[in-house]
Amino acid sequence: MLATLGFVLIIVFTYLIMSNRLSPIVALITVPIIFALFGGFVSSLGDMMLDGVKQVSPTAALLLFAILYFGVMIDAGLFDPFIRRLLAIVKGDPVKIAIGTATLALAVALDGDGTTTYMITVSALLPLYLRIGMNPLILATIAMISLSVMSGMTPWGGPATRAIVATGVDASEFFVPLIPLMVVGAIWVLFVAYFLGKRERNRVGIHDISIDHIIHTGEESAGKPSRIRWWTNLVLTVVIMVVLVKGVWPPSVIFILGFAMALMINFPKNNVQKEIIMKHAGNALIVTALVFAAGIFTGILSGTGMVTAMSNALISLIPDSLGSQFPLIVAITSIPFTFVMSNDAYYFGVLPVLAETATSFGIDPIEVARASVLGQPVHLLSPLVASTFLLVGMISRELGEYQKYAVLWCFLTSAVLIITAVITGAISV
């Protein structure tokens, strides 16, 4: 009963989002509440929602202050020198722009954080896309699949870290066989960028543009940054990234402190600080509200037991005769699993069950751990991923519109990673 209720909930929710019948924030709140009431969870529904909100509160704080931090850095002109060099190379050719997007996103995504990847990549290149008439959905798609390849498999990235912890495997043994997948995945991302760029070149042509016309960040409020202030901003950002990767402090605390320091360094006057905060408050508020709404969604799914029931139902469908193919099955099923669940729910709730099942088939759990991260390209399309709302908000598109555009490329990226994993022996069949 619970499994059926959960599957129907996911189907209804996905339909309402992709058809634009409801906005994501309304759907995330109302749909699970209605199904929970229908399932008879009236008395405990409030506690479930509160538990979900508590669970996502650190993420909400992280995104709120990360958006404000990078907004300050963009206004202060931190990224202008790099953008100038990149634009000088790609100029007005959509193919070069798309490949430049992939190169930038792949490099930035190595830090393992989706918010950072999207903020830097989109902020740097969106003005250029709009200037020559390229579809911003291309920018978002390339950024997302780049993140899924680079962040999804590195031990300091969220999915891999959870997989390693949940299965108790060695980080280096987990990661080293995945390096060829990252190389092939990066080549695949560059191919996708070339293909999409070629299609846009045929549509909009090659433009002769001025770099100064594209770069305008910081001119209204900060002016051209001094060399000392620019280096100070760079050092502060690098320090934040290093502390973030090493896990010295919680990410939300790092960006709260970093935002305060960035604001004091670049905009010391109180009235200007208020203007800067208000300038970026719109994006920050929308994303934060969506994160809390997603917390209600996951809180209800976990609290009612729907997540566990759905995972057990799918696992029970695997016959013993397919035991030798179990890592491949885990890789394939990670696509729908991680789309309908948060990473925490999947890796800490479902993956240990899958690892134990693999052991019963005589398969090393480390292969299941590797297989579990191969569905991340599709996972990032999920409305349960906070950074995805940031991405679509930055390009001013609806989530459903973006999902319909990017779903094919995300599925193909997962397919490429799974096939490569089988060929290279990262997972056995």
Sequence and secondary structure as in RCSB ss.txt:
>XXXX:A:sequence
MLATLGFVLIIVFTYLIMSNRLSPIVALITVPIIFALFGGFVSSLGDMMLDGVKQVSPTAALLLFAILYFGVMID
AGLFDPFIRRLLAIVKGDPVKIAIGTATLALAVALDGDGTTTYMITVSALLPLYLRIGMNPLILATIAMISLSVM
SGMTPWGGPATRAIVATGVDASEFFVPLIPLMVVGAIWVLFVAYFLGKRERNRVGIHDISIDHIIHTGEESAGKP
SRIRWWTNLVLTVVIMVVLVKGVWPPSVIFILGFAMALMINFPKNNVQKEIIMKHAGNALIVTALVFAAGIFTGI
LSGTGMVTAMSNALISLIPDSLGSQFPLIVAITSIPFTFVMSNDAYYFGVLPVLAETATSFGIDPIEVARASVLG
QPVHLLSPLVASTFLLVGMISRELGEYQKYAVLWCFLTSAVLIITAVITGAISV
>XXXX:A:secstr
 HHHHHHHHHHHHHHHHHTTSS HHHHHHHHHHHHHHHTT TTTHHHHHHHHHHHHHHHHHHHHHHHHHHHHHHH
TTTTHHHHHHHHHHHTT HHHHHHHHHHHHHHHGGG  HHHHHHHHHHHHHHHHHHHT  HHHHHHHHHHHHHHH
TTTSTTSHHHHHHHHHHT  HHHHHGGGHHHHHHHHHHHHHHHHHHHHHHHHHH      HHHH  TTTTTT S 
 HHHHHHHHHHHHHHHHHHHHTSS HHHHHHHHHHHHHHHH  SHHHHHHHHHHHHHHHHHHHHHHHHHHHHHHH
HHHTTHHHHHHHHHHHTS GGGGGGHHHHHHHHHHHHHHHS HHHIIIIIHHHHHHHHHHTT  HHHHHHHHTTT
HHHHTTSTT HHHHHHHHHTT  HHHHHHHHHHHHHHHHHHHHHHHHHHTSS  
